[in-house]
């Protein structure tokens, strides 16, 4: 009898764990596809030989251009370079009408956080991969997941959902910024990021 | 035999589920995401995302002409900063200038025409259709039986000449200006010496500044210019003597603070004049220039320091020391420039201070008060226009008030005393529902700062003429009406001629005049370099340079000392009586731009409130002795009463305040969302008595503990 009670109680715990760890993320995050697929590997590999900074430009005055505009794509893709569906979408829907591609940005920080790429890349000597992992050599873009409550990308909180990092680059929340700064002996006040 | 599920089993399962939930991310993630969600409420303006770019413009919050570099995302400015090496602002922007781009989103912003229905406390503000409004306004102008006045508080701009032309075509129409308080000494000197030549302060080469309440180090003039001069004081040897009744920020930073009794600044200046003459410190060449020296010498004897020290509160020895320093540290400048909240000095005090400059030989010499030229294509605005003070009381029936806001307090009483008591019509062109607009019948909102082109002729204090154009950073709102278009519409309704030129065409005319003059230097914002105007190939090229961010600065001109002048001998001791010693005196004060609601970002006023960097509106500071006498303590709520009204205030006890004075902060305000209620509540300015001479520096008051 006592054993049976424990089983029922334990079933309740297991039920919650399944709901919490399996179904809750499915409900919390909305999946959105990118407007077209992009192959970083082709562009950065031997075939095209482009470096990260060729497209994700940091100006001489320190401005980071983020995701390149369609004008940058048009430098090479003013007309179709191949027969793939993505190439057709790029040229017909964006390059020719000169419309910006509404990319879903995995690492977009909230408006109240100021992040300077030039400070981290030039002064901090961080490599792109230390924050963005193998994204620069990926063959296709992942499904973009957005938090239904906060509106932020899942990548900001942590893709693994447990909040526990497997790799240093996982998670881009304030705690992660603080941890990284502490590791490097940086002591910054609130105003360094929240200007 | 299968066991039936009992109520107890369900409860155990639920209990296990609840416990299990805490081992999942559900509660923690929901808590976290809800916290993040609260940062994204609808009141928070969303930022655009897009390419980052830099744009250049010029701040138009005041006539200082500070250059602005705007960092923009998707074309929208999100951060403003100064432009390094700019000849006027020296790379510096004041705090309200740094947040100037917020003002497009100010909670008091109006983007469609409005009308107040009714003139009592139950008046109702409603949005109205513009076409109908311009017809109504025109009808009021046609039916007017008094006079039609257009009040311009920032004369000298292109729009000012358009106003002038417009009002000349209206029967009983008058274009009226309100002299910028920063120029008071200069304008008074122009009047005394009967010259129309514009004057400026040559601070860069002066050795001593005797400032009568001028907030030189607290946002006055072009703040970057003065900051640079005083930052380099070890090299340039400049000294500052601040004559002021309160320990302002300028007084704190000055070399010497002379804590004169309020209202006796003019008497102290006369005391200095007495010492200069009686101790034979005035140079002979100056004495020879004074037409009525013998009469003045006899007249000034009554202002010996021993006779005035009781009233001024300044010991005779201190006054003598200051007079001696003034003579030893030439060239010097004596300037007045009233507190932005406390209002201007009366004309008599202004004249005494201006005459002190004549006695010291400061006028027409390098390092003193220098003559300068007008900007090509412009005419010195102060020379010919009617001043607001000259308008007879209760004579104005229709009043149009331009949108320019000098950042100085402007009590409604000043306007009200000129209006016909009944059936008057006030039209405000302000883009904000600010203190003045809240009293208007019609509000025709113009475009706000950084939404439209504007010419800037910083005339207030600079030693040479300069010119800049402010280009838009934010898109213009759909239903706002540019002042030039308002004038064109009304002219059309009234059937009077109006220029068909666009504002840009008029701006280009001015730029063309500068090009043709071949004078001065052009400073370009993007590279921080200056070149001669003669190096520019054409007027079109010069215009293009301005569109990319530039300032034109004139060359200095040779200075000539004044040939002959007369000094006033009609001042009397009686004029400096400010009241009985036993009564409390209310003296308002403020910081430029924060004394009106429409010049300061609501975000910044929150910072003020939380940091106490500046005392908030409704805070009064009193001496501990005064507090003890009135049984008041720090942070008490007290009841401030004058003959004009009463209000609750928060007490701040400060040793630096003179016993018997109530120093009241006019701003900054809270700038909450409920604009109408806030604007209709009583403010310190409402309690101040505006004198016939247009001043409100001193008002008798009572203060008592409020039991709430």
Interface residues (C-beta under 8 A of the other chain):
Chain A: X4 X5 X8 X9 X10 X11 X12 X13 X14 X15 X16 X17 X19 X20 X21 X24 X25 X28 X61 X63 X64 X65 X66 X69 X100 X108 X110 X111 X112 X147 X149 X150 X151 X152 X157 X161 X162 X163 X195
Chain B: X3 X9 X12 X13 X14 X15 X16 X17 X18 X19 X20 X21 X23 X24 X25 X26 X28 X29 X30 X32 X33 X34 X36 X37 X39 X40 X44 X46 X47 X49 X50 X51 X52 X53 X54 X79
